[in-house]
């Protein structure tokens, strides 16, 4: 009478092993930057493995965050694990990450680091509990159980469990990044995370809700990289004493920003008393950190305005783009339309900054932004 249940259990276990082995085999390991040649174990500072977030569609988005460009340029070899969507419920990603870390160490890399985004951060933490795999980890917005907007009930609150997993990490430098208004964050994780990491008696950093950034994808963008990439690279390189490492933003120069956008200084023309608007204004859209450079080069006496609207890439397949824009001042608001038919609206605040929004041509999407003068 017991043979059938036992047979069913055996078949279920066998099927699970086959599925797990298939998922592990489907995970790709490849250079994160296809156009950049690896330095190799003898020349590189170490190897970084990037773990992307959970695939929302059939194909994952393995594009690395822009702050890893700085790690590459500083002498690190950067790789990535590309997980199929079928793996997202199993442990194949953790096993593949551990397997690759051991292989990189065997190749002779002096340091091996795991960097994660969202579910990739969760995988990084779970693999990080295995001693000797990594010399450091960086985990941005760790999440596994969905968001408040797409998860039935309160299941997304289980994302708080990352704090418990942190208590099982092997002792090593660890950085965790949280953002304001993150749909996947149940809130209140920064303080207990600091406590859990401090108990490891290693170097740690908790970058909690850096000002001006909001949303789950903020660490991926060029704006976050421009301000915090140097700090992250420093954290990975330094043999810091145990304790909390303070990650502070660097000051971005006007020349650096203008060079990235390919914009040069122009002769400004003001035919009215509204010259405070003239010049270069820089900022970023909160969720995703897409940079914007608005160059207002002419304000006419009749309120007409001409400008250049530049916006940064969302991934490494894109580049910085600049579109001409024109409009006028109406009722205290600067209203522009770009050559791409987007509508821009800004108001000059008492603190000297421009507050406004980008509106899609169909009116269905509105992105708020704050711009500061950089010239």
N, C-alpha and C positions, 0 to 999 in steps of 0.2 A: 504493500500500500504506500510505502514511503519513496518507492523508486521514481514515480512520476514527478513529485515535487523536487527531489534531488536532481533529476535529469533536467527539469526546467531551470533550476538555479544554475546548473553547470552550463547549460546552453546560453543563459543570460550573461554569465561571467565571460564565456568564450566570445560572445558577440561584442561585449564591451571592450575586451582586449583587442579584437580586430578593429573596431572603430577607433580606439585610442591609437593603435599602431598606424592606421591609415591617416589620422589627423596629424600625427607626428611627422609622417613622411611628406605630407602636403605643405608643411611649414618651410618657407624659404629663408635662407640666410644669405645676405648679399650686401655689397657696399651701399651705404645710405646715400652717397653722392656719386651718381654714375659717371660724372665727368671728372672726378678727382681720383687720381691714382693713389693707392694706399702706400704709406711710407714703409710699412713692414715692421716686424718686431724689433729689429736692430736700431731703427731710426725714430720710430714713433714714441711719444711719451707713454702711450698705452692704447688700449682698444676700448671703444665705447660701443655698447649694443643698445640700439633704440627699439623700444617696444611700443607700438602704436595703440590707439584706443580701439574700442570694440567696433566692429564693422556694422554699420546700420543697414547696409545693402549687401548684395552678393559679393561685391569686391571691397576689400578693406582700403583704407587710405593710409599707406605707410610713409607718407611724406614726413621727413623729420622736422622738428621745430627749428626756427631760424637761429635760435641761440646755439645750436650745435654747429652752425657754420663757423662760429668763433672758436669752438673746440677744435674743429678740423684745421682751421687756419693757424691755431696755436701748436699744432704738431700731433694731434690725436688721429688715429685711424677710427673712422666711425662706420659701424655696420648697422643693419636692422634685421629684425625677424619679421617676416610677413606671414601672419596667421590667417588661414581661411576662416570664414564665418562659422563653419561647422565646428571649429575647435572651441568656440567661446564659452561653452558650458563645461568643458573638461579641463584636465590638468596638462594636456599636451604642450601648451605654451610654456608652462613652468618647467617641464622636463626638457623641452627644446632649449630654453634659455640656459638652464644649468649645463646641459650637454655642450653648448657652444662656449660657455665660459671656461669649462675644463679644456676644450680644444684650443682656445686662444691662449690659455696659460701654457699649454704644451708646445705651442708654436714659438713661445719665447717672449710674449708680451709681458712687460714688467708690471703693468697695472691693467686690470680689467674692471670696467665700470658698467653698470646697467642704468639706463635712463628710461623712464616711462611716462606715458600720458594716459590718464583716465584708467581704463582696464589694464593697459600696459604697465601702469604704476602698481596696480594690484599684483600682477604677475611678478614684477620686480621685487615686491615685498615678500611674496611667498617663496620665491627662489632665494631671496636674501637671508632666509632663516637657515640655509645650509652653509655651514662654516667653510670658509676658504674659497668661496666662489668669486666674490667681488672685493675690490679694494675700496669701493665707494658706490653709493646709489643716489640718484636724483629722481624724485617721484612728484610729478605735477598732477594735481586734482585727482587723487586716487578714487576710483569708483568701480563697483561691480554690479550693483543691484538697481540700475536704472535711475531715472530722475523723478522728481515729484510730478512732472507733467505727463510722463508716459508709463508710470508704474502703478498698477492697481493698489489701492489702499496706501499703506505706509511702508511698503517694502523698501523704498529707496533709503529709509532711515538705517537700514542695515549697512549702509556705506560707512557708518560710524565704526564698524568692526575692524577697520584698518588700524585703529589705535591698538586693539588687542593683538593684531598680527605684528605690529611694531615691537611689542614686548618680546617677541621671539626672534627678532633679527639678530644675526651674528654681529658682534662688535665691529663696527667700521663707521667711517664718516657717512652720514645720511642727511640729505636735504629733502624737505617736503614743501610743496608750494600750494597754497590755497588762494582762491579768488572770491571776491564779493559777488553776490547774486549768481552763484553757481547752482543750477537746477539740480545737480547731482550731490550737492553738499547738504547734509542734514543740519549743519551748524555745530559750533562748539567743539570742533576737533583740534584746533591749534594748541590750546593749553594742555590737554592730556597727551597730545603727541609730543610736545616739548618734554613733558615729564617722562614719557616712555623712552624717548631717545636719550635723555640725560642719564637715565639709569644704566645705559650701555657704557658709560665712561669713555666715550669717543667724541670726536668732533661732530657737531650736528648743527643744522640750520632749519628753521621753520619760517619761510617767507609767507607771512599771513596777510592776505588782502592788500597788496601794494596799491597805493593811491592811483586812481585814474583807470584802473582795469576792472572789468566786470565780465563774468560769464565763464563757461567751462573751457572755451577754446583760447583764452587770453594768452597762455604761455606759448602758443604756436606762432604768434605773429612777429612781424619785424619791429614793432614798437617795443614790445617786451624785450626782444633781443638787444635792441639798441641801448636800453637802460640797464638790463640785468645780465646779459651774456658774460660780461667781464667778471662779474661777481661769481657766477657759476663756474667759469673756467678757473678762477683763482681757488675756489673751494676744492676743485678736483686736483689741483696741482700741489697745494701747500700741505706740508706735514704739520698741520696745526695741532696745538695741544688740546687735550680733551676739554669740552665745554662748548658753549654756544657760539657759533660763527655768525657775525652780523653781515647780512647781505644788503648792501646799500646801492641805490641806483647811481650810475655815472652820469655826468653832465654831457649831453650831446651838443656839439657845436653847430652853429648855423652852416658853416662850410661843409661839414660832414653830411648834414641832412640834404643840403642843396645838391651836393655831388651825387648822392644816392638817387635823387630824382632827375638828375641831369638838367637841373635848372640853374641858370646863371643870373647874376644881378642885372636888373634892367633899369633904364632911366625912368624914374617915376614921374608921372604927370598929374598934377592936381590943379583943377580949374575952379575949385570951390574951397570952402573952409572945412571940408570933411577929410583932410589929409591924414588924420589919425588912422584911417582904414588902410592907407597905402602901405605896401610892404609884404613880407613873407610871414605867413601864419602856419604853424605846425601843430599837429595833434594826431589822435587816432580814435577810431571807432572802438567802443568799449569791448564788445564781445568779438573776439578774434584779433584785436589789436592791429587792424589795418591802418597804416599810416596815411596821413593826408598832408599835403603842402599846398596851401592856397596863396598864390602870388597875385595880389591886387595891384595892377600897374597903372591904372588910370581911373580917376573919378572926375566926371565932367560937372560943369556948373549946373547943368540941367538934371543932375542926379544919375546920369548913365555911368555904368561901371564896366570895365573890361578886366579880365583876370585870366590866370592859368590855374587849372585845378589838377593837381597831381595826386595819384593814389598808389599805394604800394601793393606788392603781390600777396596773394593768399597762400601760395605754395611755390615750390621751386620751379614749376613749369611756367610760371608767369614772371613778368618783369614789372618794373615801375613804369607807369603810364602817365601822360600829361595830356589834358584836353583843354582847348580854349573855352572860356565861359564869358557870358555877357549878361547884363541885366541892369538893374537900377535900384536906387534907394527909395523905399516906399514906406511911409508911416514908421520911420525909425528902424526898419529892417532892410538888410541887404539881401536882395533876391536875385539869384543867378540861374541861368540854364546852361548846361554844358553841351558840347557838340554831341555827346552821347545821350542827350535828352533827359539827363537827371536834373532834378530841381534842388538847388541849394538855398538855404535861408539862414542868415546869421544876424545876431544883434550884439553890439558892443556893450559889454558889461562895465560896471564901475571899477572892477579890478583890472581893467585894461585887456581882458580876454574876449574872444569871440565865442559866443555860445550859439549853437545852431543845429542843423540836421541836414542829412542827405535824404531825398525823397525819390523813389523810383519813378520812372516815366508813367507807369500805370497807377501810381498812388497807393500801391498795396504794401510797400515797405518803407519804413522811416527809421533812420539810424541817427541817434543824437551824438553830438561831438562838442568838444571844447578845444579851441585853438589858442595857442599863445604866440605872441610875436617873437621871432628869432633874429630879426635884423636890427 
